[in-house]
């Protein structure tokens, strides 16, 4: 089962422009869910001559009981938007909030 937790899922109905894998151990357990993989996915939606690329960054959490993809950030974020978002998550305990939000979404659908 894959849950897409956003108002317009058509925005991500293509391959992402870039993927950053944050966790890929497959043996991390949280509240009965085995977290297999956590990644950030970058979708460039449009270009502006002055502002640059409009980025949609989603988080994708893959567990033994399903997957959840949700918006992490979006906007004109400049160069290396995905790298900066990933570094921020890893340095500021952001992974735990993404994991917990994903578990809540999976539990609400079961």
Order of alpha helices (4+ residues) and beta strands (2+ residues): beta-beta-beta-beta-beta-beta-alpha-alpha
